[in-house]
């Protein structure tokens, strides 16, 4: 009974009208059955066909009994058998007349067979797609093609080449052009049902954000809270920011190590001069080579290779991705976006995106301050009414714990961690 009451409460608090109406009808029925003499519980909901059907299920139909069903079943069975016999006799007569007509036609006209079953079809799986429009060569031509609304073939060709051009010409594209390109891609609509439109547009936006993270991230985070955007566009902004943050946080590539010196028998080493290394050898390596040359080794273990330090491209722009999204979540002056009200779905996606950005900023200098501010944001929304928002908050807590060093969690954030522990225990106790 306790689980049933929790389920009824969850249905009544649901934002979906059908689910909420089902919870109301079940609550009224339960209250009447549990306390028939008390004041009946009554909710306000629309009376339509679905409501009438649900209310009819409360009072099941009376059982007519087995003796009343036996004559009816026998009568239906006899009627069905008679109709089946009539249909089968009619089908037999039609088939007999059809076979006679077919034999007469075969005797009158000789049949010549011309079949293509012996021919093997060509393998066209690797054929190149032929289009009248040539793909653009420069990013400026690609931008002009995406802005043209009257030529769908040109839009498709420019959209397919957009990601490649952005990644190849990132040193030649100006910052203003990158922002304008992100704006055009964000407002681009699939008016001509272009194949793989959503995937190509999404990858082009990610490439623009990765190559120009500071400018494009500032534009997307600023436009996220602006009016005149629909829910799909706001979700696209969050998906692009999360994907770009993950790509920027990956190492760009291991640095090429200088050529090592191969050892000979007896402990002798070949000396590598600065001229052989092109003048780029480190003086410590040259000194070590000379010491190894004059040192006699009786036994030597494996050399320990030091892990090379790699540059993180996301560490410099982590705050640009994070703080503009975290600033105006409680703003209610916008008529098209209310994160704390009706747009709770967008709020859950915002929390997921902030969690991904938090995890991508691992080992960044600003990561500790981001974790403190993020925990305050989570703490303000911990009692949200929607379960999927609370689930997103749990994901955000996990990202904070994974991205923050243990000593910082136990010293600088000890109070936040302790309060978060009590909150998680409370959420666990509320589970059905």
C-alpha positions in Angstrom: 0.0 0.0 0.0 2.9 2.4 0.8 4.4 1.8 -2.7 1.0 2.4 -4.3 0.6 5.7 -2.5 4.1 6.8 -3.6 3.2 5.8 -7.2 0.0 7.8 -7.0 1.9 10.8 -5.7 4.4 10.5 -8.6 1.6 10.3 -11.1 -0.3 13.3 -9.7 2.9 15.4 -9.7 3.8 14.5 -13.3 3.8 17.3 -15.9 2.2 14.9 -18.5 -1.6 15.6 -18.5 -2.6 11.9 -19.2 -0.3 10.6 -16.4 -1.5 13.2 -14.0 -5.2 12.4 -14.8 -4.6 8.7 -14.2 -3.1 9.5 -10.8 -6.1 11.6 -9.9 -8.6 8.9 -10.8 -6.7 6.2 -8.9 -6.4 8.5 -5.9 -10.2 9.2 -5.9 -10.9 5.5 -6.1 -8.5 4.6 -3.3 -9.9 7.2 -1.0 -13.4 6.0 -1.6 -12.5 2.3 -1.0 -10.4 3.1 2.1 -12.9 5.4 3.7 -16.4 4.9 2.2 -18.2 7.0 4.9 -15.8 10.0 4.8 -15.7 13.0 2.6 -14.9 11.9 -0.9 -11.7 13.1 -2.6 -12.4 15.0 -5.8 -9.9 16.5 -8.4 -10.5 18.8 -11.3 -9.8 17.2 -14.6 -11.3 17.2 -18.1 -14.1 14.7 -18.7 -13.4 13.2 -22.2 -13.4 9.7 -23.7 -10.3 8.6 -21.9 -11.6 9.8 -18.5 -14.9 8.0 -19.0 -13.0 4.8 -20.0 -10.9 5.0 -16.8 -13.9 5.6 -14.6 -15.7 2.7 -16.2 -12.9 0.4 -15.2 -13.6 1.1 -11.5 -16.9 -0.7 -11.8 -16.3 -4.0 -13.6 -19.1 -5.5 -15.7 -21.2 -8.3 -14.1 -20.4 -11.9 -15.0 -23.2 -13.4 -17.1 -22.3 -16.9 -16.0 -21.3 -20.1 -17.9 -24.9 -21.3 -18.7 -25.7 -18.0 -20.5 -22.5 -18.2 -22.6 -22.9 -21.8 -23.8 -25.9 -21.3 -26.1 -24.4 -18.1 -27.5 -21.1 -19.8 -28.3 -22.8 -22.7 -30.0 -24.9 -20.5 -32.2 -21.9 -18.4 -33.3 -19.9 -21.5 -34.1 -22.7 -22.9 -36.3 -23.1 -19.6 -38.2 -19.3 -19.4 -38.7 -19.1 -23.0 -40.0 -21.9 -22.4 -42.5 -20.4 -19.3 -43.8 -17.0 -21.0 -44.2 -18.5 -23.9 -46.2 -20.3 -21.5 -48.6 -17.0 -19.5 -49.1 -15.0 -22.6 -49.8 -17.5 -23.9 -52.4 -17.4 -20.5 -54.2 -13.6 -20.5 -54.2 -13.5 -24.0 -55.7 -15.9 -23.0 -58.6 -13.8 -19.9 -59.3 -10.5 -21.9 -59.4 -12.0 -24.5 -61.8 -13.2 -21.8 -64.2 -9.8 -20.1 -64.0 -7.9 -23.3 -64.8 -10.1 -24.0 -67.9 -9.5 -20.5 -69.3 -5.8 -20.8 -68.7 -5.5 -24.1 -70.6 -7.5 -22.7 -73.6 -5.1 -19.6 -73.8 -2.0 -21.8 -73.6 -3.3 -24.0 -76.5 -4.2 -20.9 -78.6 -1.0 -18.9 -78.2 2.5 -20.3 -77.7 4.4 -18.7 -74.7 8.0 -17.4 -75.2 10.0 -17.0 -72.0 12.4 -14.0 -71.7 13.9 -14.1 -68.2 16.8 -12.0 -66.7 17.4 -14.4 -63.9 20.8 -15.5 -65.2 22.1 -11.9 -65.3 24.1 -10.8 -62.2 23.5 -7.3 -60.9 26.3 -4.8 -60.7 27.9 -4.0 -57.4 26.9 -0.3 -56.9 27.8 0.0 -53.2 31.1 1.8 -53.9 29.8 4.2 -56.5 30.5 7.8 -56.0 27.5 10.1 -55.6 27.2 12.4 -58.7 26.0 15.9 -58.0 25.7 18.9 -60.3 27.0 21.3 -57.7 30.8 21.3 -57.1 31.9 21.3 -53.4 33.3 24.7 -52.2 37.0 25.1 -52.0 37.2 28.0 -49.6 35.4 28.7 -46.3 33.9 31.9 -47.7 32.2 30.1 -50.6 30.9 27.6 -48.1 29.4 30.3 -45.9 27.7 31.9 -49.0 26.3 28.6 -50.0 24.8 27.9 -46.6 23.1 31.3 -46.7 21.5 30.6 -50.1 17.9 29.5 -49.6 17.0 28.8 -53.2 19.4 26.1 -54.2 19.1 22.9 -52.1 21.9 21.1 -54.0 24.4 23.8 -53.2 23.3 23.8 -49.5 23.9 20.1 -49.3 27.3 20.3 -51.0 28.4 23.1 -48.7 27.1 21.3 -45.6 29.0 18.2 -46.5 32.3 20.1 -47.0 31.9 22.5 -44.0 33.6 20.3 -41.4 36.6 19.6 -43.7 37.1 23.2 -44.7 36.8 24.4 -41.1 39.5 22.0 -39.8 41.8 22.5 -42.8 41.6 26.3 -42.9 41.6 27.1 -39.2 44.7 29.3 -39.5 43.2 31.2 -42.4 39.7 31.9 -41.0 39.2 35.1 -39.1 37.5 35.1 -35.8 34.6 37.2 -37.0 34.0 34.7 -39.8 34.0 31.8 -37.3 31.3 33.5 -35.2 29.3 34.2 -38.3 29.6 30.6 -39.5 28.4 29.3 -36.1 25.5 31.7 -36.3 24.5 30.5 -39.8 24.8 26.8 -38.8 22.8 27.3 -35.7 19.9 28.9 -37.5 20.1 26.5 -40.5 16.9 24.5 -41.0 16.3 21.3 -42.9 13.9 22.8 -45.5 14.8 20.4 -48.3 15.1 17.1 -46.3 18.9 16.8 -46.9 20.4 13.4 -46.1 22.2 13.3 -42.8 21.4 16.9 -42.2 21.5 16.8 -38.4 24.7 14.9 -38.2 26.6 17.1 -40.7 25.3 20.3 -39.1 26.3 19.1 -35.6 29.8 18.0 -36.7 30.3 21.4 -38.5 29.3 23.2 -35.3 31.7 21.1 -33.2 34.6 21.8 -35.6 33.9 25.5 -35.5 33.9 25.5 -31.7 37.0 23.3 -31.4 39.1 25.5 -33.8 37.8 28.8 -32.3 36.8 27.9 -28.7 36.9 31.3 -27.1 34.9 33.2 -29.7 32.3 30.5 -30.5 31.8 29.3 -26.9 31.2 32.9 -25.8 28.6 33.3 -28.6 26.8 30.0 -27.8 26.7 30.6 -24.1 25.5 34.1 -24.5 22.8 33.2 -27.0 21.6 30.3 -24.9 19.6 32.6 -22.6 18.5 35.0 -25.3 14.9 35.0 -26.5 13.7 34.0 -30.0 15.2 30.5 -29.8 13.2 27.3 -29.7 13.9 24.3 -27.4 15.7 22.3 -30.2 18.2 25.1 -30.8 19.0 25.5 -27.1 19.5 21.8 -26.8 21.8 21.9 -29.9 23.9 24.6 -28.2 24.3 22.4 -25.1 25.2 19.3 -27.2 27.8 21.2 -29.2 29.4 22.7 -26.1 29.6 19.3 -24.4 31.1 17.6 -27.5 33.6 20.4 -28.1 34.7 20.3 -24.5 35.4 16.6 -24.7 37.4 16.9 -27.9 39.4 19.8 -26.6 40.3 18.0 -23.4 41.9 15.1 -25.3 45.7 15.3 -25.8 46.6 16.8 -29.1 49.4 14.2 -29.6 52.6 13.0 -27.9 55.6 15.2 -28.5 58.3 13.6 -30.6 61.2 12.4 -28.5 64.8 13.0 -29.6 66.6 10.0 -31.1 68.1 7.8 -28.4 71.6 6.4 -28.5 71.9 2.7 -29.0 74.3 0.9 -26.7 77.0 -1.4 -27.8 78.6 -4.4 -26.1 80.9 -3.6 -23.2 78.9 -0.5 -22.1 80.2 1.8 -24.9 77.8 4.3 -26.3 77.8 6.2 -29.5 78.2 9.9 -29.0 75.6 12.1 -30.7 76.8 15.5 -31.5 74.7 18.7 -31.6 75.2 18.8 -35.4 73.8 15.3 -35.8 70.7 16.3 -33.9 70.3 19.5 -35.8 71.3 21.7 -32.8 68.1 20.8 -30.9 69.5 18.3 -28.4 69.3 19.0 -24.8 72.6 19.6 -22.9 71.5 17.2 -20.2 71.2 14.5 -22.7 74.7 15.2 -24.1 76.2 15.2 -20.7 74.5 11.9 -19.8 75.8 10.3 -23.0 79.3 11.2 -22.2 79.0 9.8 -18.7 77.5 6.6 -20.1 80.4 6.4 -22.5 83.0 6.4 -19.7 81.1 4.3 -17.3 81.4 0.5 -17.1 78.1 -1.2 -16.4 78.1 -4.8 -15.0 74.3 -5.0 -15.0 71.6 -2.6 -15.9 67.8 -2.8 -15.5 65.2 -1.4 -17.7 65.3 2.3 -18.4 62.3 4.1 -17.0 60.6 6.3 -19.6 59.2 9.5 -18.2 55.6 10.2 -19.1 55.7 13.2 -21.5 53.7 16.3 -20.5 51.0 17.2 -23.0 49.3 20.6 -23.4 45.6 20.8 -22.6 43.8 23.0 -25.1 40.7 23.1 -22.9 42.4 24.4 -19.7 42.6 27.9 -21.2 38.9 28.2 -22.1 37.3 26.0 -19.4 35.8 29.1 -17.7 34.4 30.4 -21.0 32.4 27.1 -21.4 31.4 26.9 -17.7 30.6 30.2 -16.1 28.3 31.9 -18.6 26.0 28.9 -18.5 26.0 28.9 -14.7 25.2 32.5 -14.3 21.6 33.1 -15.5 19.9 29.8 -14.8 17.5 31.5 -12.3 16.6 34.4 -14.5 12.8 34.7 -15.0 12.6 37.9 -17.2 12.7 35.8 -20.4 9.3 35.0 -22.0 10.7 32.0 -23.9 12.8 30.3 -21.3 12.0 29.4 -17.7 14.4 26.8 -16.4 13.0 26.8 -12.9 9.4 26.5 -14.3 8.1 24.8 -17.4 11.4 24.2 -19.1 12.7 21.7 -16.6 13.8 19.4 -19.5 16.3 22.1 -20.7 17.5 22.5 -17.1 18.3 18.8 -16.9 20.3 19.0 -20.1 22.1 22.1 -18.8 23.1 20.2 -15.7 24.4 17.3 -17.8 26.4 19.7 -20.0 28.0 21.4 -17.0 28.9 18.0 -15.6 30.7 17.1 -18.9 32.5 20.5 -19.0 33.5 19.9 -15.3 35.0 16.5 -16.1 36.7 17.9 -19.2 38.5 20.5 -17.1 40.4 17.8 -15.1 43.8 19.0 -14.0 43.0 22.5 -15.2 44.1 25.3 -12.8 40.6 26.6 -12.6 39.0 23.2 -11.9 39.0 23.6 -8.1 37.1 26.9 -8.2 34.7 25.5 -10.7 34.0 22.6 -8.4 33.2 24.9 -5.5 30.8 27.0 -7.6 29.2 23.9 -9.2 28.5 22.4 -5.8 26.7 25.6 -4.8 24.6 25.3 -8.0 23.8 21.7 -7.2 22.9 22.5 -3.7 20.4 25.1 -4.8 18.5 22.6 -7.0 18.7 19.5 -4.8 15.0 19.5 -3.9 13.7 20.0 -7.5 10.3 18.3 -8.1 11.2 16.6 -11.3 13.0 13.3 -11.0 15.1 13.6 -14.1 16.5 16.9 -12.9 17.5 15.2 -9.6 19.1 12.4 -11.6 21.1 15.0 -13.6 22.3 16.5 -10.3 23.5 13.1 -9.2 25.6 12.9 -12.4 26.9 16.4 -11.7 28.0 15.3 -8.2 29.9 12.3 -9.6 31.7 14.6 -12.1 32.8 16.9 -9.3 34.2 14.1 -7.3 36.0 12.7 -10.3 37.5 16.0 -11.4 38.6 17.3 -8.0 41.7 16.0 -6.2 41.0 14.0 -3.0 43.0 16.4 -0.7 41.0 19.4 -2.0 37.7 17.6 -1.4 38.7 16.8 2.2 40.1 20.3 3.0 38.7 23.1 0.9 35.3 21.4 0.2 34.8 19.4 3.4 31.5 21.1 4.4 30.0 20.8 0.9 31.0 17.1 0.7 29.5 16.4 4.1 26.2 18.1 3.3 26.1 16.3 -0.1 26.6 13.0 1.7 23.6 13.6 3.9 21.5 14.6 0.9 22.5 11.5 -1.0 21.5 9.3 1.9 18.1 11.1 2.1 17.6 10.5 -1.6 18.5 6.8 -1.2 15.9 6.4 1.6 13.2 7.9 -0.6 13.7 5.2 -3.3 10.7 2.8 -3.6 
